[in-house]
Amino acid sequence: MKPCDYNIKTALDLTNAMIRLADKGDAEREDVGCGILYGLLRDSGYKIKKMAEEEKNKHIAKGWWDKKC
């Protein structure tokens, strides 16, 4: 696996973890401040995920993406 592919895959893994944590935290929160925190975490996760997916697709189109990723 090329380092650039590995880094994109790692970014995607991190965004998925951010989104899962935001969902869990939002379900378990006890005040509004936490809701703001988890909303920001979720929004950021989705924005970063979209960018990482776009980069992944560019790598796939160029034939760079290792299918083992």
C-alpha positions in Angstrom: 0.0 0.0 0.0 1.3 3.4 -1.0 1.8 5.9 1.9 -0.6 8.3 0.3 -3.3 5.7 0.1 -2.7 4.6 3.7 -3.0 8.2 4.9 -6.3 8.6 3.1 -7.6 5.3 4.5 -6.5 6.4 8.0 -8.3 9.7 7.6 -11.5 7.8 6.6 -11.2 5.6 9.6 -10.7 8.6 11.8 -13.8 10.3 10.4 -15.9 7.2 10.9 -14.7 7.1 14.6 -15.6 10.8 14.9 -19.1 10.3 13.6 -19.7 7.2 15.8 -18.4 9.1 18.9 -20.6 12.1 18.1 -23.7 9.8 17.8 -22.9 8.0 21.1 -22.0 11.2 22.9 -25.2 13.0 21.7 -27.3 10.0 22.8 -25.7 10.1 26.3 -25.3 13.8 26.8 -26.8 15.6 29.8 -26.5 19.3 28.7 -26.6 21.6 25.8 -22.9 22.3 25.8 -22.2 18.7 25.0 -24.8 18.8 22.3 -22.8 21.6 20.6 -19.6 19.7 21.0 -21.0 16.5 19.5 -22.7 18.4 16.7 -19.4 20.1 15.8 -17.6 16.7 15.9 -20.3 15.2 13.6 -20.3 18.0 11.1 -16.5 18.1 11.0 -16.4 14.3 10.6 -18.7 14.4 7.6 -16.9 17.3 6.0 -13.5 15.7 6.3 -14.9 12.3 5.2 -16.3 13.9 2.0 -12.9 15.4 1.2 -11.1 12.1 1.9 -13.6 10.2 -0.3 -13.0 12.7 -3.1 -9.2 12.2 -2.8 -9.7 8.4 -2.7 -11.8 8.6 -5.9 -9.1 10.7 -7.6 -6.5 8.0 -6.7 -8.8 5.3 -8.0 -9.3 7.2 -11.3 -5.6 7.6 -11.7 -5.0 3.9 -11.0 -3.1 4.6 -7.8 -5.4 3.1 -5.3 -4.4 -0.2 -3.9 -7.6 -2.4 -3.9 -6.4 -4.0 -0.6 -7.2 -0.7 1.1 
